[in-house]
Amino acid sequence: MEYGPDDQVERDAPASPFQQLAGILRARVARGDWKPNRAIPSENALAEHYGLSRPTVRRAIAALADDGLVYAVSGRGTYVAERKTEGPVSGE
């Protein structure tokens, strides 16, 4: 199931809350809500906004990190990764 950047997590949906949140965050990154190499909101802020626990938010962020969409900097936060360009670089 696809999620939009403005969707909310639904407790009675077939997908787990962390999967829903991961989909929503993916859509927000794709829309450009957070620019590359800029921090996304903290786990606490996301947990409060979406009405979820921090472990659930942490699991959703880990799924994005596994996909290469975000990366963590110890003691600083989680940042949006640079988008990888597809295809050959011109001149090669």
C-alpha positions in Angstrom: 0.0 0.0 0.0 1.2 3.5 -0.8 1.1 6.3 1.6 0.9 10.0 0.9 2.9 12.7 2.7 -0.1 14.1 4.4 -1.6 10.7 5.6 -1.9 9.8 9.2 -1.2 6.4 10.9 -4.4 4.4 11.3 -4.5 1.9 14.1 -7.0 -0.4 12.4 -5.2 -0.6 9.0 -3.8 -3.9 7.8 -0.2 -2.5 7.8 1.6 -2.1 11.1 2.1 1.4 12.5 5.8 1.4 11.7 5.2 0.4 8.1 2.6 3.2 7.7 4.9 5.7 9.2 7.8 4.6 7.0 5.6 5.0 4.0 4.5 8.5 5.1 8.1 9.6 5.8 9.2 8.2 2.4 6.5 10.3 0.7 7.6 13.4 2.6 11.2 12.9 1.6 10.1 12.4 -2.0 8.0 15.5 -1.9 11.0 17.5 -0.6 9.7 18.4 2.9 13.3 17.9 4.1 16.2 18.7 1.8 19.2 16.4 1.4 21.7 16.6 4.3 19.1 18.4 6.5 17.7 16.8 9.6 14.3 15.3 9.8 12.3 15.9 13.0 13.5 14.1 16.1 12.0 10.8 17.2 10.2 12.5 20.0 8.7 15.1 17.7 7.6 12.4 15.2 6.2 10.2 18.0 4.1 13.1 19.3 2.9 14.3 15.9 1.8 10.8 14.8 0.7 9.5 18.2 3.2 6.7 18.3 5.8 5.4 20.7 9.5 6.2 20.1 10.4 2.5 19.4 7.8 2.5 16.6 9.2 5.7 15.2 12.8 4.4 15.5 11.8 1.2 13.6 10.2 3.3 10.8 13.4 5.5 10.6 15.5 2.3 10.5 13.5 1.1 7.5 14.3 4.3 5.7 18.0 4.0 6.6 18.0 0.5 5.3 16.7 1.9 2.0 19.4 4.6 1.9 16.9 7.5 2.2 18.2 8.7 5.6 21.4 8.4 7.7 22.0 8.9 11.4 24.8 11.1 12.9 25.5 10.1 16.4 24.4 12.8 18.9 23.1 15.0 16.1 20.0 13.4 14.5 18.8 11.7 11.4 19.4 13.4 8.0 18.0 13.0 4.5 20.5 11.3 2.2 21.6 12.7 -1.1 19.5 11.2 -4.0 21.5 8.9 -6.2 21.4 9.8 -9.8 20.4 7.1 -12.2 22.2 6.4 -15.4 25.7 7.3 -16.6 27.4 10.6 -15.9 27.7 12.8 -19.0 31.1 12.6 -20.6 31.7 9.0 -19.8 
